[in-house]
Amino acid sequence: MNTREKGKNKEEMAERFLKKRGYKVVDRNYQKKVGEIDLIVKKDRTLVFVEVRSLKKGHIDPIETVNAKKRERIIKTARLFLAEHEEFEDYDVRFDVVGIFGNKINHIENAFWEGI
């Protein structure tokens, strides 16, 4: 299995995990020139932009692997998504990170924030 297939597999694991917790998938692998968002989900009136991280060691907090440059790209991409989808203009917005260590999943809500 190559790196891309592994990443897709982990994103599917994260998606199943979130669906079991009541989230509905809005989009997957949303891409623009400035960046990509792995999953966009919603629950109630909250739209969540999710970064999925697959980690080899379970002793690292997944948020530590999302550096400032990556956060900035996710935020810029989220702004473009919101500009294209007016149906979410009244939603609260949140940025989460889902870390996957083998079969263990760590969901970090509000992992970072930027006023949009």
GUTORPA-936023 format. One record per atom (N, C-alpha, C): chain; z, x, y. Coordinates in steps of 0.001 Angstrom, whole numbers. Atoms other than C-alpha are relative to their C-alpha. Layout:
N
<rec mol="A" zz="Z" xx="X" yy="Y"/>
...
END
This chain:
116
<rec mol="A" zz="0" xx="853" yy="-1181"/>
<rec mol="A" zz="0" xx="0" yy="0"/>
<rec mol="A" zz="0" xx="896" yy="1241"/>
<rec mol="A" zz="66" xx="-825" yy="-1209"/>
<rec mol="A" zz="-1036" xx="1505" yy="3347"/>
<rec mol="A" zz="976" xx="-509" yy="1064"/>
<rec mol="A" zz="-960" xx="309" yy="-1064"/>
<rec mol="A" zz="993" xx="1419" yy="6570"/>
<rec mol="A" zz="-237" xx="-1388" yy="593"/>
<rec mol="A" zz="321" xx="1307" yy="-583"/>
<rec mol="A" zz="-822" xx="-1617" yy="7962"/>
<rec mol="A" zz="443" xx="-1132" yy="-928"/>
<rec mol="A" zz="-409" xx="1020" yy="971"/>
<rec mol="A" zz="-226" xx="-3609" yy="4762"/>
<rec mol="A" zz="1512" xx="-116" yy="-66"/>
<rec mol="A" zz="-1468" xx="27" yy="7"/>
<rec mol="A" zz="3452" xx="-2616" yy="4757"/>
<rec mol="A" zz="524" xx="-737" yy="1218"/>
<rec mol="A" zz="-414" xx="672" yy="-1225"/>
<rec mol="A" zz="3788" xx="-3742" yy="8370"/>
<rec mol="A" zz="-213" xx="-1497" yy="-76"/>
<rec mol="A" zz="301" xx="1434" yy="156"/>
<rec mol="A" zz="2131" xx="-7078" yy="7617"/>
<rec mol="A" zz="1007" xx="-647" yy="-945"/>
<rec mol="A" zz="-979" xx="500" yy="965"/>
<rec mol="A" zz="4446" xx="-7537" yy="4631"/>
<rec mol="A" zz="1361" xx="-205" yy="666"/>
<rec mol="A" zz="-1298" xx="109" yy="-686"/>
<rec mol="A" zz="7549" xx="-6894" yy="6785"/>
<rec mol="A" zz="-21" xx="-1120" yy="1025"/>
<rec mol="A" zz="110" xx="1089" yy="-964"/>
<rec mol="A" zz="6291" xx="-9268" yy="9480"/>
<rec mol="A" zz="74" xx="-1356" yy="-707"/>
<rec mol="A" zz="-81" xx="1239" yy="774"/>
<rec mol="A" zz="5835" xx="-11957" yy="6818"/>
<rec mol="A" zz="1431" xx="-267" yy="-459"/>
<rec mol="A" zz="-1417" xx="159" yy="364"/>
<rec mol="A" zz="9409" xx="-11323" yy="5623"/>
<rec mol="A" zz="789" xx="-528" yy="1192"/>
<rec mol="A" zz="-698" xx="432" yy="-1216"/>
<rec mol="A" zz="10663" xx="-11702" yy="9198"/>
<rec mol="A" zz="-328" xx="-1452" yy="322"/>
<rec mol="A" zz="419" xx="1375" yy="-268"/>
<rec mol="A" zz="8655" xx="-14891" yy="9627"/>
<rec mol="A" zz="716" xx="-983" yy="-923"/>
<rec mol="A" zz="-702" xx="881" yy="949"/>
<rec mol="A" zz="10122" xx="-16451" yy="6468"/>
<rec mol="A" zz="1478" xx="-117" yy="369"/>
<rec mol="A" zz="-1409" xx="-39" yy="-400"/>
<rec mol="A" zz="13616" xx="-15403" yy="7596"/>
<rec mol="A" zz="237" xx="-928" yy="1198"/>
<rec mol="A" zz="-168" xx="802" yy="-1210"/>
<rec mol="A" zz="13171" xx="-17024" yy="11012"/>
<rec mol="A" zz="-264" xx="-1490" yy="-273"/>
<rec mol="A" zz="288" xx="1402" yy="331"/>
<rec mol="A" zz="11608" xx="-20207" yy="9600"/>
<rec mol="A" zz="1189" xx="-656" yy="-690"/>
<rec mol="A" zz="-1176" xx="543" yy="694"/>
<rec mol="A" zz="14649" xx="-20676" yy="7334"/>
<rec mol="A" zz="1123" xx="-319" yy="974"/>
<rec mol="A" zz="-1021" xx="220" yy="-1020"/>
<rec mol="A" zz="16764" xx="-20600" yy="10491"/>
<rec mol="A" zz="-454" xx="-978" yy="1081"/>
<rec mol="A" zz="422" xx="1078" yy="-898"/>
<rec mol="A" zz="14800" xx="-23356" yy="12192"/>
<rec mol="A" zz="-1019" xx="364" yy="1053"/>
<rec mol="A" zz="1026" xx="-402" yy="-967"/>
<rec mol="A" zz="12240" xx="-21371" yy="14193"/>
<rec mol="A" zz="-1365" xx="-463" yy="-483"/>
<rec mol="A" zz="1379" xx="359" yy="306"/>
<rec mol="A" zz="8632" xx="-22528" yy="14358"/>
<rec mol="A" zz="-913" xx="1088" yy="572"/>
<rec mol="A" zz="910" xx="-1055" yy="-436"/>
<rec mol="A" zz="5834" xx="-19959" yy="14590"/>
<rec mol="A" zz="-1018" xx="-572" yy="984"/>
<rec mol="A" zz="966" xx="368" yy="-1025"/>
<rec mol="A" zz="3726" xx="-20221" yy="17735"/>
<rec mol="A" zz="-1237" xx="896" yy="-118"/>
<rec mol="A" zz="1107" xx="-955" yy="113"/>
<rec mol="A" zz="1604" xx="-17077" yy="17257"/>
<rec mol="A" zz="479" xx="1235" yy="-758"/>
<rec mol="A" zz="-267" xx="-1249" yy="720"/>
<rec mol="A" zz="1386" xx="-13877" yy="15198"/>
<rec mol="A" zz="-913" xx="1085" yy="554"/>
<rec mol="A" zz="795" xx="-1157" yy="-426"/>
<rec mol="A" zz="191" xx="-10451" yy="16275"/>
<rec mol="A" zz="-843" xx="-297" yy="1242"/>
<rec mol="A" zz="660" xx="305" yy="-1271"/>
<rec mol="A" zz="-657" xx="-11577" yy="19796"/>
<rec mol="A" zz="-313" xx="1315" yy="700"/>
<rec mol="A" zz="420" xx="-1291" yy="-554"/>
<rec mol="A" zz="-2679" xx="-8715" yy="21296"/>
<rec mol="A" zz="-729" xx="-150" yy="1322"/>
<rec mol="A" zz="699" xx="-183" yy="-1266"/>
<rec mol="A" zz="-3783" xx="-7782" yy="24774"/>
<rec mol="A" zz="-129" xx="1501" yy="213"/>
<rec mol="A" zz="164" xx="-1444" yy="-263"/>
<rec mol="A" zz="-4815" xx="-4442" yy="26268"/>
<rec mol="A" zz="1336" xx="708" yy="203"/>
<rec mol="A" zz="-1287" xx="-633" yy="-322"/>
<rec mol="A" zz="-1250" xx="-3789" yy="27412"/>
<rec mol="A" zz="935" xx="124" yy="-1190"/>
<rec mol="A" zz="-900" xx="-91" yy="1139"/>
<rec mol="A" zz="357" xx="-4375" yy="24027"/>
<rec mol="A" zz="-174" xx="-1131" yy="-990"/>
<rec mol="A" zz="25" xx="1002" yy="1068"/>
<rec mol="A" zz="1077" xx="-6541" yy="21023"/>
<rec mol="A" zz="1407" xx="-530" yy="-225"/>
<rec mol="A" zz="-1268" xx="613" yy="385"/>
<rec mol="A" zz="3814" xx="-8948" yy="20059"/>
<rec mol="A" zz="-148" xx="-446" yy="-1450"/>
<rec mol="A" zz="101" xx="283" yy="1432"/>
<rec mol="A" zz="4493" xx="-9240" yy="16335"/>
<rec mol="A" zz="65" xx="-1488" yy="-297"/>
<rec mol="A" zz="-177" xx="1435" yy="239"/>
<rec mol="A" zz="5763" xx="-12824" yy="16312"/>
<rec mol="A" zz="434" xx="-679" yy="1289"/>
<rec mol="A" zz="-478" xx="849" yy="-1084"/>
<rec mol="A" zz="6153" xx="-15548" yy="18895"/>
<rec mol="A" zz="440" xx="-1291" yy="-681"/>
<rec mol="A" zz="-569" xx="1173" yy="652"/>
<rec mol="A" zz="8438" xx="-18337" yy="17726"/>
<rec mol="A" zz="734" xx="-846" yy="1031"/>
<rec mol="A" zz="-776" xx="863" yy="-891"/>
<rec mol="A" zz="10227" xx="-21283" yy="19267"/>
<rec mol="A" zz="1043" xx="-734" yy="-810"/>
<rec mol="A" zz="-1067" xx="818" yy="570"/>
<rec mol="A" zz="13407" xx="-23161" yy="18590"/>
<rec mol="A" zz="573" xx="-808" yy="1145"/>
<rec mol="A" zz="-407" xx="904" yy="-1074"/>
<rec mol="A" zz="14375" xx="-26166" yy="20642"/>
<rec mol="A" zz="-854" xx="304" yy="1226"/>
<rec mol="A" zz="746" xx="-293" yy="-1244"/>
<rec mol="A" zz="13371" xx="-25220" yy="24224"/>
<rec mol="A" zz="50" xx="1490" yy="333"/>
<rec mol="A" zz="-17" xx="-1448" yy="-197"/>
<rec mol="A" zz="13501" xx="-21449" yy="23720"/>
<rec mol="A" zz="-1208" xx="612" yy="-690"/>
<rec mol="A" zz="1131" xx="-747" yy="523"/>
<rec mol="A" zz="10415" xx="-19288" yy="23251"/>
<rec mol="A" zz="470" xx="1429" yy="-221"/>
<rec mol="A" zz="-529" xx="-1313" yy="369"/>
<rec mol="A" zz="11182" xx="-16029" yy="21468"/>
<rec mol="A" zz="-1141" xx="936" yy="-365"/>
<rec mol="A" zz="955" xx="-1066" yy="299"/>
<rec mol="A" zz="9060" xx="-12878" yy="21488"/>
<rec mol="A" zz="723" xx="990" yy="-907"/>
<rec mol="A" zz="-704" xx="-757" yy="1033"/>
<rec mol="A" zz="9937" xx="-10916" yy="18356"/>
<rec mol="A" zz="-732" xx="1292" yy="-331"/>
<rec mol="A" zz="488" xx="-1302" yy="467"/>
<rec mol="A" zz="9443" xx="-7228" yy="17604"/>
<rec mol="A" zz="608" xx="234" yy="-1378"/>
<rec mol="A" zz="-456" xx="-242" yy="1364"/>
<rec mol="A" zz="9650" xx="-6494" yy="13873"/>
<rec mol="A" zz="-22" xx="1499" yy="-255"/>
<rec mol="A" zz="-115" xx="-1428" yy="289"/>
<rec mol="A" zz="10870" xx="-3046" yy="12869"/>
<rec mol="A" zz="394" xx="182" yy="-1460"/>
<rec mol="A" zz="-309" xx="-336" yy="1380"/>
<rec mol="A" zz="10826" xx="-1702" yy="9340"/>
<rec mol="A" zz="625" xx="1392" yy="5"/>
<rec mol="A" zz="-747" xx="-1248" yy="-66"/>
<rec mol="A" zz="13414" xx="1022" yy="8903"/>
<rec mol="A" zz="322" xx="509" yy="-1389"/>
<rec mol="A" zz="-264" xx="-600" yy="1306"/>
<rec mol="A" zz="13906" xx="3435" yy="6053"/>
<rec mol="A" zz="1485" xx="161" yy="-264"/>
<rec mol="A" zz="-1437" xx="-198" yy="182"/>
<rec mol="A" zz="17609" xx="3993" yy="6650"/>
<rec mol="A" zz="743" xx="-1157" yy="630"/>
<rec mol="A" zz="-753" xx="1144" yy="-473"/>
<rec mol="A" zz="20094" xx="1184" yy="7048"/>
<rec mol="A" zz="1105" xx="336" yy="985"/>
<rec mol="A" zz="-1069" xx="-400" yy="-921"/>
<rec mol="A" zz="22359" xx="3173" yy="9354"/>
<rec mol="A" zz="-466" xx="46" yy="1452"/>
<rec mol="A" zz="552" xx="-29" yy="-1346"/>
<rec mol="A" zz="20086" xx="2894" yy="12396"/>
<rec mol="A" zz="-99" xx="-1431" yy="501"/>
<rec mol="A" zz="140" xx="1314" yy="-612"/>
<rec mol="A" zz="20316" xx="-75" yy="14716"/>
<rec mol="A" zz="-1468" xx="-172" yy="389"/>
<rec mol="A" zz="1425" xx="164" yy="-300"/>
<rec mol="A" zz="16766" xx="-1494" yy="14977"/>
<rec mol="A" zz="-317" xx="29" yy="1492"/>
<rec mol="A" zz="252" xx="-24" yy="-1439"/>
<rec mol="A" zz="17130" xx="-1867" yy="18742"/>
<rec mol="A" zz="-196" xx="1426" yy="504"/>
<rec mol="A" zz="155" xx="-1395" yy="-400"/>
<rec mol="A" zz="17392" xx="1913" yy="18973"/>
<rec mol="A" zz="-1423" xx="500" yy="-191"/>
<rec mol="A" zz="1372" xx="-434" yy="250"/>
<rec mol="A" zz="13810" xx="2183" yy="17706"/>
<rec mol="A" zz="-1001" xx="-620" yy="970"/>
<rec mol="A" zz="875" xx="635" yy="-990"/>
<rec mol="A" zz="12400" xx="46" yy="20526"/>
<rec mol="A" zz="295" xx="658" yy="1349"/>
<rec mol="A" zz="-259" xx="-767" yy="-1218"/>
<rec mol="A" zz="12170" xx="2495" yy="23411"/>
<rec mol="A" zz="-442" xx="-759" yy="1256"/>
<rec mol="A" zz="281" xx="660" yy="-1279"/>
<rec mol="A" zz="11738" xx="1647" yy="27101"/>
<rec mol="A" zz="-1489" xx="-288" yy="171"/>
<rec mol="A" zz="1450" xx="196" yy="-131"/>
<rec mol="A" zz="7946" xx="2077" yy="26978"/>
<rec mol="A" zz="-453" xx="-1187" yy="-861"/>
<rec mol="A" zz="347" xx="1106" yy="892"/>
<rec mol="A" zz="7655" xx="-314" yy="24015"/>
<rec mol="A" zz="501" xx="-1323" yy="574"/>
<rec mol="A" zz="-538" xx="1223" yy="-620"/>
<rec mol="A" zz="9929" xx="-2872" yy="25720"/>
<rec mol="A" zz="-878" xx="-433" yy="1176"/>
<rec mol="A" zz="845" xx="301" yy="-1156"/>
<rec mol="A" zz="7791" xx="-2657" yy="28859"/>
<rec mol="A" zz="-1332" xx="-620" yy="-440"/>
<rec mol="A" zz="1263" xx="557" yy="499"/>
<rec mol="A" zz="4593" xx="-3291" yy="26857"/>
<rec mol="A" zz="198" xx="-1417" yy="-537"/>
<rec mol="A" zz="-281" xx="1342" yy="533"/>
<rec mol="A" zz="6169" xx="-6275" yy="25088"/>
<rec mol="A" zz="180" xx="-992" yy="1151"/>
<rec mol="A" zz="-248" xx="883" yy="-1145"/>
<rec mol="A" zz="7334" xx="-7754" yy="28395"/>
<rec mol="A" zz="-1297" xx="-320" yy="732"/>
<rec mol="A" zz="1290" xx="243" yy="-672"/>
<rec mol="A" zz="3904" xx="-7313" yy="30030"/>
<rec mol="A" zz="-875" xx="-942" yy="-830"/>
<rec mol="A" zz="796" xx="853" yy="883"/>
<rec mol="A" zz="2227" xx="-8904" yy="27017"/>
<rec mol="A" zz="558" xx="-1420" yy="-8"/>
<rec mol="A" zz="-630" xx="1326" yy="-50"/>
<rec mol="A" zz="4718" xx="-11785" yy="27080"/>
<rec mol="A" zz="-382" xx="-729" yy="1283"/>
<rec mol="A" zz="412" xx="629" yy="-1274"/>
<rec mol="A" zz="3876" xx="-12426" yy="30732"/>
<rec mol="A" zz="-1417" xx="-557" yy="-107"/>
<rec mol="A" zz="1380" xx="471" yy="170"/>
<rec mol="A" zz="192" xx="-12696" yy="29816"/>
<rec mol="A" zz="-46" xx="-1236" yy="-894"/>
<rec mol="A" zz="-62" xx="1168" yy="884"/>
<rec mol="A" zz="994" xx="-15087" yy="26963"/>
<rec mol="A" zz="458" xx="-1229" yy="783"/>
<rec mol="A" zz="-539" xx="1128" yy="-758"/>
<rec mol="A" zz="3038" xx="-17293" yy="29285"/>
<rec mol="A" zz="-998" xx="-505" yy="1042"/>
<rec mol="A" zz="1015" xx="400" yy="-981"/>
<rec mol="A" zz="271" xx="-17288" yy="31903"/>
<rec mol="A" zz="-1117" xx="-806" yy="-663"/>
<rec mol="A" zz="1054" xx="703" yy="734"/>
<rec mol="A" zz="-2176" xx="-18510" yy="29245"/>
<rec mol="A" zz="480" xx="-1311" yy="-635"/>
<rec mol="A" zz="-550" xx="1160" yy="711"/>
<rec mol="A" zz="159" xx="-21142" yy="27776"/>
<rec mol="A" zz="997" xx="-745" yy="887"/>
<rec mol="A" zz="-831" xx="738" yy="-947"/>
<rec mol="A" zz="1455" xx="-23456" yy="30474"/>
<rec mol="A" zz="962" xx="-966" yy="-691"/>
<rec mol="A" zz="-877" xx="941" yy="703"/>
<rec mol="A" zz="3010" xx="-25702" yy="27831"/>
<rec mol="A" zz="1406" xx="554" yy="-206"/>
<rec mol="A" zz="-1320" xx="-613" yy="171"/>
<rec mol="A" zz="5904" xx="-23229" yy="27663"/>
<rec mol="A" zz="682" xx="337" yy="1330"/>
<rec mol="A" zz="-534" xx="-379" yy="-1307"/>
<rec mol="A" zz="6585" xx="-23016" yy="31413"/>
<rec mol="A" zz="1453" xx="-443" yy="217"/>
<rec mol="A" zz="-1376" xx="472" yy="-151"/>
<rec mol="A" zz="9855" xx="-24978" yy="31104"/>
<rec mol="A" zz="938" xx="525" yy="-1085"/>
<rec mol="A" zz="-815" xx="-555" yy="1078"/>
<rec mol="A" zz="11114" xx="-22999" yy="28104"/>
<rec mol="A" zz="822" xx="1182" yy="488"/>
<rec mol="A" zz="-724" xx="-1244" yy="-176"/>
<rec mol="A" zz="13822" xx="-20377" yy="28172"/>
<rec mol="A" zz="-751" xx="1055" yy="-798"/>
<rec mol="A" zz="701" xx="-1093" yy="673"/>
<rec mol="A" zz="12453" xx="-16984" yy="27126"/>
<rec mol="A" zz="1017" xx="1031" yy="-467"/>
<rec mol="A" zz="-907" xx="-990" yy="574"/>
<rec mol="A" zz="14130" xx="-14446" yy="24887"/>
<rec mol="A" zz="-820" xx="1052" yy="-744"/>
<rec mol="A" zz="621" xx="-1094" yy="743"/>
<rec mol="A" zz="13239" xx="-11081" yy="23356"/>
<rec mol="A" zz="956" xx="428" yy="-1108"/>
<rec mol="A" zz="-816" xx="-357" yy="1163"/>
<rec mol="A" zz="14544" xx="-10433" yy="19832"/>
<rec mol="A" zz="-637" xx="1165" yy="-744"/>
<rec mol="A" zz="485" xx="-1027" yy="922"/>
<rec mol="A" zz="14238" xx="-7571" yy="17379"/>
<rec mol="A" zz="486" xx="-379" yy="-1390"/>
<rec mol="A" zz="-363" xx="210" yy="1398"/>
<rec mol="A" zz="14180" xx="-8095" yy="13624"/>
<rec mol="A" zz="-198" xx="1333" yy="-708"/>
<rec mol="A" zz="51" xx="-1252" yy="744"/>
<rec mol="A" zz="15028" xx="-4943" yy="11673"/>
<rec mol="A" zz="73" xx="-289" yy="-1481"/>
<rec mol="A" zz="22" xx="214" yy="1444"/>
<rec mol="A" zz="14210" xx="-4808" yy="7983"/>
<rec mol="A" zz="255" xx="1323" yy="-697"/>
<rec mol="A" zz="-375" xx="-1164" yy="798"/>
<rec mol="A" zz="15895" xx="-2292" yy="5670"/>
<rec mol="A" zz="-166" xx="-407" yy="-1461"/>
<rec mol="A" zz="249" xx="471" yy="1358"/>
<rec mol="A" zz="14359" xx="-2860" yy="2230"/>
<rec mol="A" zz="-102" xx="-1512" yy="22"/>
<rec mol="A" zz="-21" xx="1462" yy="-17"/>
<rec mol="A" zz="15233" xx="-6526" yy="1634"/>
<rec mol="A" zz="1062" xx="-563" yy="940"/>
<rec mol="A" zz="-1044" xx="434" yy="-936"/>
<rec mol="A" zz="18059" xx="-6646" yy="4207"/>
<rec mol="A" zz="-620" xx="-189" yy="1382"/>
<rec mol="A" zz="557" xx="319" yy="-1318"/>
<rec mol="A" zz="17213" xx="-8281" yy="7529"/>
<rec mol="A" zz="1114" xx="-107" yy="1023"/>
<rec mol="A" zz="-946" xx="23" yy="-1111"/>
<rec mol="A" zz="19073" xx="-7751" yy="10791"/>
<rec mol="A" zz="-722" xx="-604" yy="1207"/>
<rec mol="A" zz="619" xx="697" yy="-1129"/>
<rec mol="A" zz="18143" xx="-10256" yy="13534"/>
<rec mol="A" zz="875" xx="197" yy="1230"/>
<rec mol="A" zz="-728" xx="-248" yy="-1246"/>
<rec mol="A" zz="19192" xx="-9159" yy="17012"/>
<rec mol="A" zz="-583" xx="-902" yy="1081"/>
<rec mol="A" zz="422" xx="900" yy="-1067"/>
<rec mol="A" zz="18948" xx="-11980" yy="19535"/>
<rec mol="A" zz="285" xx="657" yy="1340"/>
<rec mol="A" zz="-165" xx="-574" yy="-1341"/>
<rec mol="A" zz="18536" xx="-11056" yy="23202"/>
<rec mol="A" zz="113" xx="1516" yy="-55"/>
<rec mol="A" zz="-55" xx="-1448" yy="180"/>
<rec mol="A" zz="17851" xx="-7472" yy="22192"/>
<rec mol="A" zz="-259" xx="734" yy="1319"/>
<rec mol="A" zz="223" xx="-502" yy="-1360"/>
<rec mol="A" zz="16499" xx="-6823" yy="25679"/>
<rec mol="A" zz="-459" xx="-1176" yy="829"/>
<rec mol="A" zz="297" xx="1121" yy="-867"/>
<rec mol="A" zz="15739" xx="-8955" yy="28677"/>
<rec mol="A" zz="-717" xx="466" yy="1250"/>
<rec mol="A" zz="684" xx="-237" yy="-1255"/>
<rec mol="A" zz="13460" xx="-9071" yy="31657"/>
<rec mol="A" zz="-279" xx="-1354" yy="615"/>
<rec mol="A" zz="299" xx="1273" yy="-662"/>
<rec mol="A" zz="13196" xx="-11864" yy="34195"/>
<rec mol="A" zz="-1499" xx="-235" yy="41"/>
<rec mol="A" zz="1444" xx="302" yy="16"/>
<rec mol="A" zz="9817" xx="-13492" yy="33661"/>
<rec mol="A" zz="-254" xx="-1195" yy="879"/>
END
